[in-house]
Amino acid sequence: MTSSYRAIEVLLAEQTPLPPPAERSRLRNSLGLTPTRLARAIGVDTTTLHAWEEGLTEPEAPLRAAYAYFLARAHTLGTYYAQAIAEPHPTAPAEATDTAQGTLALLSPCHPPLQPG
């Protein structure tokens, strides 16, 4: 019975959708990952990863599922980072700034306290 489940997992992994090739490399680059690091994490050589990113070949199960998982997580993280950068950050209340300045002055007695800009 377990072999049937394994066969189904392999079958489903073969059907895992992937983004277009150009998006694959963009997602990797958006996280600052080199092809070598990602290839090593997935368990393939760099040449294979480049072939996937250029659309020359497609990963097969179970590597396809691992690669799809990376791409989905990279997309999620990229979206999260983009939203964090795009959202305006509220300014700190004056008392919080004063407290932070006092703490900074205590922690670094060699430097004069920062003046509010």
N, C-alpha and C positions, 0 to 999 in steps of 0.2 A: 504494500500500500504506500509506503513512504517513497518508493521509486516513482510512483504515479505523481505524487505531489512535486517531486523534484523535476520530473518531465514537464509538468504544467508550469512551474516557475521558470524553467529554461524557455519554454514556448512564449510565455508572457514577456520575459526579458528581451526576446528577439523583436517584440512589437513595441517596445518602449520608444515613444516619439522623441526626436532630437530637434533642436533648432537648426536653422540653415547653417552651413559651414562657416560663413563669415561671422555669424553671431557667436559661434563656439569660441573662436579665437578672441573676439572682443570681450566675452565674459571672462576668459582666463586673464587677459591683459588688464581688465578693470580691477582685478584683485591684486595686480602686481606679481602674478605668478609666472615663472619661467616655464617653457615647455618641458624642460628637464624635471623640474619639481613635480609638475602634474603627472607626467608620464610615469615617474617613479611611484607616485601615490596610487595610480591606477594599476600599475604592474605591467606596463608596456614600454617599448623603447620610444625615444623621441621621434624617430622616423614614422612610426605608426601613428603617434599623436598628430604629427604634421599632416599626414595623409587624411586623417579624420577632419581636421580643421580646414583643409583645402577641398574637401569633398571628393577626394580620389578614391577613398574606400570608406566603408561604414563599419563601426564596431559591431561585433557579434556577441551574443550572450556568452557568459555572464558579464563580460567587460562592458557591454552596451548599457546594462543597468547601472553599473558603477559610474560610468561616464555621464549618463543621464542624471544620476543623483548629484554629481558634482555640478553640472550645468544648472540644474534647478536651484541648488543652494547658492551658486554664484549669482544667479539672477536675483534671488531673494536678498542676498547681502548687498548687491549693487543697488537695488531699489531702496533698501533701507538707508544706505549711505547717501544716496542722492537726495532722499527726503530730509535727512538730518542736516545736510549742507544747505538745502534750499529754504528750510524753515527759519524765519527770523528768531533769534534768541532774545528773550526778554532781558531788559537791563536789570542789573541787581539793584535792590534798594540801597539807599545811601548808607544805612546803618550796617548792612552786610559788607559793603565796600570798606567802611571804616574798620570793622572787625577784622576783615581780611588784611588790611594795611597794618593794623596793630600786630597781628599774628606774624606777618611777614617781617616786621621790624624786630620782633622778639627772636625769631628764628635766624635772622641774619644781621647780627649787631654790627658787622663791618660795613654794611651798606646803609645809606640813608633811606628812610621810608619813601616809597614811590608817591609822587604827587599825582592827584587825580587830573586826568587830561581833559 
